[in-house]
Amino acid sequence: MASEVELKLVLLTHDPHDIIDHPTLAHYAPEPPVTFDVLNTYFDTPEYDLLNMGVGLRIREIDGQFLQTIKTHGKVEAGLHQRAEYSAELSDAHVDLGKINDTHLQQKLTDLVTHKHLAPIFTTHFSRTKWQLLLNDDNHVEVVLDLGEVRAGEQARAISEVELEMTKGKAHYALYELAADLAQVAPVAIEPHSKAWWGYQLHQAHAGGKTYSAQYDYDVVGPDFFLQQAAELSRRA
């Protein structure tokens, strides 16, 4: 099991180059960013049993390689997402519950699928640009820029996100400091929802034969907010 701690931002512009060319990313990244396509397929029952259990199940495909990931609902505070996840490589795009290395969770999901039909319900497809930042020897951060869409049937919603994830270390305040740097050059907002949350919204509309039209109003968040959050987390550390 891995513990995921990340800050999710919405990029409120159609031009991502201010992020891509940001000097802070170039300063801390020993290597240039890499860009690749990602296709995620999310699974659930028609009654959304996994969602109701607080579990997300997806299979990710990158360059013909498949990775099954299960995420449990954690907590979100000031845009910082914290949750547990379980990942395993697969040979194809079929769910394999035997790959879950948590016995209790594996049995719980196995019991569920013996009585319910588990099927793909929506996808996320996007281009990902990824930087590995070495802030110091003890703290590493992965920054990704995702541009694409969430889709359920004919229903779709654009993805334009920046995610900052702590991959080594406990200096979580550094995520906010980086966000403050990014907010100086591009309009961003905190994204309280996951891509999967949006996928479920689309699927509900698709299953009901409706057109998804709900809009979510984001407030631009400036550098000062992120610096305040960084200072607060730093005091707690």
Contacts in CASP RR format, 6 or more apart in sequence:
PFRMAT RR
TARGET T0000
AUTHOR 0000-0000-0000
METHOD contacts of the structure
MODEL  1
MASEVELKLVLLTHDPHDIIDHPTLAHYAPEPPVTFDVLNTYFDTPEYDL
LNMGVGLRIREIDGQFLQTIKTHGKVEAGLHQRAEYSAELSDAHVDLGKI
NDTHLQQKLTDLVTHKHLAPIFTTHFSRTKWQLLLNDDNHVEVVLDLGEV
RAGEQARAISEVELEMTKGKAHYALYELAADLAQVAPVAIEPHSKAWWGY
QLHQAHAGGKTYSAQYDYDVVGPDFFLQQAAELSRRA
1 84 0 8 1.000
1 85 0 8 1.000
1 86 0 8 1.000
1 101 0 8 1.000
1 102 0 8 1.000
2 84 0 8 1.000
2 85 0 8 1.000
2 86 0 8 1.000
2 87 0 8 1.000
3 82 0 8 1.000
3 83 0 8 1.000
3 84 0 8 1.000
3 85 0 8 1.000
4 71 0 8 1.000
4 81 0 8 1.000
4 82 0 8 1.000
4 83 0 8 1.000
4 84 0 8 1.000
4 85 0 8 1.000
4 165 0 8 1.000
5 80 0 8 1.000
5 81 0 8 1.000
5 82 0 8 1.000
5 165 0 8 1.000
5 166 0 8 1.000
5 172 0 8 1.000
5 175 0 8 1.000
6 80 0 8 1.000
6 81 0 8 1.000
6 163 0 8 1.000
6 164 0 8 1.000
6 165 0 8 1.000
6 166 0 8 1.000
6 175 0 8 1.000
7 79 0 8 1.000
7 80 0 8 1.000
7 81 0 8 1.000
7 163 0 8 1.000
7 164 0 8 1.000
7 165 0 8 1.000
7 175 0 8 1.000
7 176 0 8 1.000
7 179 0 8 1.000
8 79 0 8 1.000
8 81 0 8 1.000
8 161 0 8 1.000
8 162 0 8 1.000
8 163 0 8 1.000
8 190 0 8 1.000
8 191 0 8 1.000
8 192 0 8 1.000
8 194 0 8 1.000
9 161 0 8 1.000
9 162 0 8 1.000
9 163 0 8 1.000
9 164 0 8 1.000
9 179 0 8 1.000
9 182 0 8 1.000
9 188 0 8 1.000
9 189 0 8 1.000
9 190 0 8 1.000
9 191 0 8 1.000
10 160 0 8 1.000
10 161 0 8 1.000
10 162 0 8 1.000
10 188 0 8 1.000
10 189 0 8 1.000
10 190 0 8 1.000
10 191 0 8 1.000
10 218 0 8 1.000
11 19 0 8 1.000
11 145 0 8 1.000
11 160 0 8 1.000
11 161 0 8 1.000
11 162 0 8 1.000
11 186 0 8 1.000
11 187 0 8 1.000
11 188 0 8 1.000
12 160 0 8 1.000
12 186 0 8 1.000
12 187 0 8 1.000
12 188 0 8 1.000
12 189 0 8 1.000
12 218 0 8 1.000
12 220 0 8 1.000
13 160 0 8 1.000
13 186 0 8 1.000
13 187 0 8 1.000
14 160 0 8 1.000
16 145 0 8 1.000
16 147 0 8 1.000
16 160 0 8 1.000
16 186 0 8 1.000
18 185 0 8 1.000
18 186 0 8 1.000
19 25 0 8 1.000
19 145 0 8 1.000
19 162 0 8 1.000
19 182 0 8 1.000
19 185 0 8 1.000
19 186 0 8 1.000
20 33 0 8 1.000
20 129 0 8 1.000
20 145 0 8 1.000
22 181 0 8 1.000
22 182 0 8 1.000
22 185 0 8 1.000
24 178 0 8 1.000
24 181 0 8 1.000
24 182 0 8 1.000
25 33 0 8 1.000
25 131 0 8 1.000
25 133 0 8 1.000
25 143 0 8 1.000
28 131 0 8 1.000
28 133 0 8 1.000
28 134 0 8 1.000
28 135 0 8 1.000
28 141 0 8 1.000
29 131 0 8 1.000
29 132 0 8 1.000
29 133 0 8 1.000
29 134 0 8 1.000
30 132 0 8 1.000
30 134 0 8 1.000
31 132 0 8 1.000
33 129 0 8 1.000
33 130 0 8 1.000
33 131 0 8 1.000
34 129 0 8 1.000
34 130 0 8 1.000
35 127 0 8 1.000
35 128 0 8 1.000
35 129 0 8 1.000
35 130 0 8 1.000
36 62 0 8 1.000
36 63 0 8 1.000
36 127 0 8 1.000
36 128 0 8 1.000
36 130 0 8 1.000
37 62 0 8 1.000
37 125 0 8 1.000
37 126 0 8 1.000
37 127 0 8 1.000
37 128 0 8 1.000
38 60 0 8 1.000
38 61 0 8 1.000
38 62 0 8 1.000
38 124 0 8 1.000
38 125 0 8 1.000
38 126 0 8 1.000
38 127 0 8 1.000
38 128 0 8 1.000
38 146 0 8 1.000
39 60 0 8 1.000
39 61 0 8 1.000
39 62 0 8 1.000
39 123 0 8 1.000
39 124 0 8 1.000
39 125 0 8 1.000
40 58 0 8 1.000
40 59 0 8 1.000
40 60 0 8 1.000
40 61 0 8 1.000
40 123 0 8 1.000
40 124 0 8 1.000
40 125 0 8 1.000
40 195 0 8 1.000
41 58 0 8 1.000
41 59 0 8 1.000
41 61 0 8 1.000
41 93 0 8 1.000
41 120 0 8 1.000
41 123 0 8 1.000
42 56 0 8 1.000
42 57 0 8 1.000
42 58 0 8 1.000
42 120 0 8 1.000
42 121 0 8 1.000
42 122 0 8 1.000
42 123 0 8 1.000
42 124 0 8 1.000
42 196 0 8 1.000
42 199 0 8 1.000
43 50 0 8 1.000
43 57 0 8 1.000
43 58 0 8 1.000
43 59 0 8 1.000
43 95 0 8 1.000
43 118 0 8 1.000
43 119 0 8 1.000
43 120 0 8 1.000
43 121 0 8 1.000
44 50 0 8 1.000
44 51 0 8 1.000
44 56 0 8 1.000
44 57 0 8 1.000
44 118 0 8 1.000
44 119 0 8 1.000
44 121 0 8 1.000
45 112 0 8 1.000
45 116 0 8 1.000
45 117 0 8 1.000
45 118 0 8 1.000
45 119 0 8 1.000
46 116 0 8 1.000
46 117 0 8 1.000
46 119 0 8 1.000
46 207 0 8 1.000
47 116 0 8 1.000
48 200 0 8 1.000
49 112 0 8 1.000
49 116 0 8 1.000
50 56 0 8 1.000
50 57 0 8 1.000
50 109 0 8 1.000
50 112 0 8 1.000
51 200 0 8 1.000
53 108 0 8 1.000
53 112 0 8 1.000
54 72 0 8 1.000
54 73 0 8 1.000
55 70 0 8 1.000
55 71 0 8 1.000
55 72 0 8 1.000
55 73 0 8 1.000
55 105 0 8 1.000
55 109 0 8 1.000
56 70 0 8 1.000
56 71 0 8 1.000
56 72 0 8 1.000
56 196 0 8 1.000
57 68 0 8 1.000
57 69 0 8 1.000
57 70 0 8 1.000
57 95 0 8 1.000
57 109 0 8 1.000
57 118 0 8 1.000
58 68 0 8 1.000
58 69 0 8 1.000
58 196 0 8 1.000
59 66 0 8 1.000
59 67 0 8 1.000
59 68 0 8 1.000
59 69 0 8 1.000
59 90 0 8 1.000
59 93 0 8 1.000
59 94 0 8 1.000
59 95 0 8 1.000
60 66 0 8 1.000
60 67 0 8 1.000
60 68 0 8 1.000
60 69 0 8 1.000
61 93 0 8 1.000
65 89 0 8 1.000
66 89 0 8 1.000
66 90 0 8 1.000
66 91 0 8 1.000
66 92 0 8 1.000
66 93 0 8 1.000
67 87 0 8 1.000
67 88 0 8 1.000
67 89 0 8 1.000
67 90 0 8 1.000
68 87 0 8 1.000
68 88 0 8 1.000
68 89 0 8 1.000
68 90 0 8 1.000
68 95 0 8 1.000
68 96 0 8 1.000
68 99 0 8 1.000
69 85 0 8 1.000
69 86 0 8 1.000
69 87 0 8 1.000
70 85 0 8 1.000
70 86 0 8 1.000
70 87 0 8 1.000
70 100 0 8 1.000
70 105 0 8 1.000
70 109 0 8 1.000
71 83 0 8 1.000
71 84 0 8 1.000
71 85 0 8 1.000
71 196 0 8 1.000
72 83 0 8 1.000
72 84 0 8 1.000
72 85 0 8 1.000
72 105 0 8 1.000
73 83 0 8 1.000
74 81 0 8 1.000
74 82 0 8 1.000
74 83 0 8 1.000
74 84 0 8 1.000
75 81 0 8 1.000
75 82 0 8 1.000
75 83 0 8 1.000
76 82 0 8 1.000
76 192 0 8 1.000
78 190 0 8 1.000
78 229 0 8 1.000
79 190 0 8 1.000
79 191 0 8 1.000
79 192 0 8 1.000
80 172 0 8 1.000
80 175 0 8 1.000
81 194 0 8 1.000
86 100 0 8 1.000
86 101 0 8 1.000
86 102 0 8 1.000
86 105 0 8 1.000
88 96 0 8 1.000
88 99 0 8 1.000
88 100 0 8 1.000
88 101 0 8 1.000
90 96 0 8 1.000
90 99 0 8 1.000
95 118 0 8 1.000
97 106 0 8 1.000
97 109 0 8 1.000
97 110 0 8 1.000
97 113 0 8 1.000
98 106 0 8 1.000
98 110 0 8 1.000
100 106 0 8 1.000
100 109 0 8 1.000
112 118 0 8 1.000
121 152 0 8 1.000
121 199 0 8 1.000
121 200 0 8 1.000
121 203 0 8 1.000
122 150 0 8 1.000
122 151 0 8 1.000
122 152 0 8 1.000
122 153 0 8 1.000
122 199 0 8 1.000
122 200 0 8 1.000
122 202 0 8 1.000
122 203 0 8 1.000
123 150 0 8 1.000
123 151 0 8 1.000
123 152 0 8 1.000
124 148 0 8 1.000
124 149 0 8 1.000
124 150 0 8 1.000
124 151 0 8 1.000
124 159 0 8 1.000
124 195 0 8 1.000
124 196 0 8 1.000
124 199 0 8 1.000
125 148 0 8 1.000
125 149 0 8 1.000
125 151 0 8 1.000
126 146 0 8 1.000
126 147 0 8 1.000
126 148 0 8 1.000
126 149 0 8 1.000
126 159 0 8 1.000
127 146 0 8 1.000
127 147 0 8 1.000
127 148 0 8 1.000
128 144 0 8 1.000
128 145 0 8 1.000
128 146 0 8 1.000
129 144 0 8 1.000
129 145 0 8 1.000
130 142 0 8 1.000
130 143 0 8 1.000
130 144 0 8 1.000
130 145 0 8 1.000
131 142 0 8 1.000
131 143 0 8 1.000
131 144 0 8 1.000
132 140 0 8 1.000
132 142 0 8 1.000
132 167 0 8 1.000
133 140 0 8 1.000
133 141 0 8 1.000
133 142 0 8 1.000
133 143 0 8 1.000
133 178 0 8 1.000
134 140 0 8 1.000
135 141 0 8 1.000
135 171 0 8 1.000
135 174 0 8 1.000
138 168 0 8 1.000
138 169 0 8 1.000
138 171 0 8 1.000
139 166 0 8 1.000
139 168 0 8 1.000
139 169 0 8 1.000
139 170 0 8 1.000
139 171 0 8 1.000
139 174 0 8 1.000
140 166 0 8 1.000
140 167 0 8 1.000
140 168 0 8 1.000
140 169 0 8 1.000
141 164 0 8 1.000
141 165 0 8 1.000
141 166 0 8 1.000
141 167 0 8 1.000
141 174 0 8 1.000
141 175 0 8 1.000
141 178 0 8 1.000
142 163 0 8 1.000
142 164 0 8 1.000
142 165 0 8 1.000
142 167 0 8 1.000
143 162 0 8 1.000
143 163 0 8 1.000
143 164 0 8 1.000
143 165 0 8 1.000
143 178 0 8 1.000
144 162 0 8 1.000
144 163 0 8 1.000
144 165 0 8 1.000
145 161 0 8 1.000
145 162 0 8 1.000
146 159 0 8 1.000
146 160 0 8 1.000
146 161 0 8 1.000
146 162 0 8 1.000
146 163 0 8 1.000
147 159 0 8 1.000
147 160 0 8 1.000
148 158 0 8 1.000
148 159 0 8 1.000
148 160 0 8 1.000
149 156 0 8 1.000
149 157 0 8 1.000
149 158 0 8 1.000
149 159 0 8 1.000
150 156 0 8 1.000
150 157 0 8 1.000
150 159 0 8 1.000
150 195 0 8 1.000
150 198 0 8 1.000
150 199 0 8 1.000
150 202 0 8 1.000
151 157 0 8 1.000
151 202 0 8 1.000
152 199 0 8 1.000
152 202 0 8 1.000
152 203 0 8 1.000
152 205 0 8 1.000
152 206 0 8 1.000
153 202 0 8 1.000
153 206 0 8 1.000
154 206 0 8 1.000
155 202 0 8 1.000
155 203 0 8 1.000
155 205 0 8 1.000
155 206 0 8 1.000
155 211 0 8 1.000
155 212 0 8 1.000
156 202 0 8 1.000
157 198 0 8 1.000
157 199 0 8 1.000
157 201 0 8 1.000
157 202 0 8 1.000
157 212 0 8 1.000
159 195 0 8 1.000
161 191 0 8 1.000
161 195 0 8 1.000
162 182 0 8 1.000
162 188 0 8 1.000
164 175 0 8 1.000
164 178 0 8 1.000
164 179 0 8 1.000
165 175 0 8 1.000
166 172 0 8 1.000
166 174 0 8 1.000
166 175 0 8 1.000
170 237 0 8 1.000
171 237 0 8 1.000
172 233 0 8 1.000
172 237 0 8 1.000
173 229 0 8 1.000
173 230 0 8 1.000
173 231 0 8 1.000
173 232 0 8 1.000
173 233 0 8 1.000
173 234 0 8 1.000
173 237 0 8 1.000
174 230 0 8 1.000
176 226 0 8 1.000
176 227 0 8 1.000
176 229 0 8 1.000
176 230 0 8 1.000
176 233 0 8 1.000
177 226 0 8 1.000
177 227 0 8 1.000
177 230 0 8 1.000
179 188 0 8 1.000
179 226 0 8 1.000
180 222 0 8 1.000
180 223 0 8 1.000
180 224 0 8 1.000
180 226 0 8 1.000
180 227 0 8 1.000
180 230 0 8 1.000
181 223 0 8 1.000
182 188 0 8 1.000
183 221 0 8 1.000
183 222 0 8 1.000
183 223 0 8 1.000
183 226 0 8 1.000
184 223 0 8 1.000
187 220 0 8 1.000
188 220 0 8 1.000
188 221 0 8 1.000
188 222 0 8 1.000
189 218 0 8 1.000
189 219 0 8 1.000
189 220 0 8 1.000
189 221 0 8 1.000
190 218 0 8 1.000
190 221 0 8 1.000
191 218 0 8 1.000
193 216 0 8 1.000
201 212 0 8 1.000
201 214 0 8 1.000
202 212 0 8 1.000
205 211 0 8 1.000
205 212 0 8 1.000
206 212 0 8 1.000
END
